[in-house]
């Protein structure tokens, strides 16, 4: 799986979807705003056996025409047609520091080089089939200008998911989902590979990777409304790294867990 979706394809998708959106889908009642805050306990990096507690702060603005600005996704457009929901967006990609900080990273990665944020193009779709929601998200991170082959190459990832509501009642709602994540060769090399140059600077042996399955996982989301505008939610996420990722010398623990709690206020 050399490249899941090229950057040109993403750009054409973003332009075409905005132009071809039907008139009916553009009508909405009002602007929507939300802010959220909380904290999460997560691994210091994918494969780490150390944890860090990080703050969760963010917000979202959605216009009557489906255009949104979201701190987690970036700037994009979304719409629904019956049971089908679709969004396209451009925003910052994930990062990984080769030194320990309050927001992640680890001194264990010293010499590996930091994976810096760059522009990322994304397309996300979901289809509701009775009580089940099928989802797919494809993202393509663009190449950094300095183009360090080990940490700055363009890469692509794909996530497939299936989710359903497990409970809804006096104690809020509980949603469960299963997911599988895939990465192309550049994604696997960036996040799990160790080049000869990196091996010479770090404590790790050189390790080649190939594109394919990254992980399989499950999420549980419990949401409790506090009032009409405020909601508290907590998310337990579990990821089991595939053999291709787990064979990397940087991976110290194959089973990765995250726990987050936050309050969201909408107006």
Beta strands, then each sheet from edge to edge (+ up, - down):
strand 1: 32-43
strand 2: 51-62
strand 3: 67-70
strand 4: 74-81
strand 5: 84-92
strand 6: 119-129
strand 7: 132-141
strand 8: 155-169
strand 9: 172-183
strand 10: 212-225
strand 11: 230-241
strand 12: 255-266
sheet 1: 1+ 2- 3+ 4- 5+ 6- 7+ 8- 9+ 10- 11+ 12- 1+
end
